């Protein structure tokens, strides 16, 4: 069971959208540090947490536009998840795209992806 498996949509809905995106970003940041081939299992678990939080965000999103963008973004992470070898450049591109979804999370790009 992943770390966020018991997190309910009702609980997730209580967080503002910016915080939801930043919490997904936190898991992406963890995954960013697990790009060595020897970290493959831990990286897959990190991506599972990212996908779980993304699914929750899609489920509770009131905006159709946000749901659409998150589902497109989710496909990027799903591709990273099934890769046989880590792709740090693709990970960073996906991470940057996620952070660009809200003005608050976009402020973190310069701090995290330099």
N, C-alpha and C positions, 0 to 999 in steps of 0.2 A: 504494500500500500504506500502510495506517495505521501509526502508531507501534507499536501493540501486536499487529500481525498475526502476528508470529513468536513471540509468547508462548504457550507450550504449556500445556495443562491441567495437565500434571504439575508444571511450574514454579509455576503459579498456585496449585495445591493446597498448596504448601509455605508459603504466607503464611497467617497466622491470619485468621479471618473479619473481625475488626475492621480489620485492615490492608487487606484486599480492599475493604471498604466505603469506607475512607478514600482509597484509591487511585482508586476511581471518583469519590469526592467531589472529589478534586484535579482531575480532568478537568472535573467540573461547575463548579468554581470558575474554571477557565480559560475555560470557555464563558460564564460569568457576565459576564466582562469583554469579551465579544465580541457584545454585544447591539445595537450600532449597525447600521443597514441596510448600511453600507459594509463591515462585517465578515462578511457573510452566508456567504461561502465558508469562511472560517476557523471560523465557528460550526458549520457543517455537519461539518467535519472533526473538531471537538471532540466533537460529538455522536456521530460514528462511533466515536471512541475510547471514549466512555462506553458505547455499545452493545456494543462488543467486550468490554470488561472485565466488563460485566454478564452477557453470554453465557457468559464463562468462569466467572464466579462461580456461575451457575445450573448449569453443567455439573458443577462439582466439589462443589456443596453437598450435604452429607450430610442436612440437614434438609429434609423435604418442605415444611414451613411456610415456611422461608426461600426455597426455590425458588418457591413460589406467590407470596409477597410481591414477590420480585424480578421475576418475570414480569409482575405487575400494574404494578409501578413502571416496567419497561421500556416498557410501552405508553405511559406518560406521556412518556418521552423520545422515543419513536418519533413521537409526535404533534408534539413540538417540532421534530423533525428535518424533517418534511414541511411545516411552516408556511412560508408565503411571506414573512412578516415576523416578526422576533423578538418574543417575548412575555416580557419580563423578569419579570412577575408570575407567570406560569405556570412559568417556569424556576425561580424562587425557591421556589415551592410544591413542585415536584418535588425540588429540592435538599434542602429541609427534610425531606421524606418519606424520602429516602434516608438522611440523617444520623440520622433517628429509628430506624433499623433495629437499631442496637446501642447499648448504654450508652456505650461509648467514643466512637463517632462522634457521639452526641447531645450530648456536651459541646462539640462544635465549633459547634453552631447559634448560640449567643450570640456567638461570635467572628466567624463568617462571614456570618450573616444577621441583622443588627441593623437 
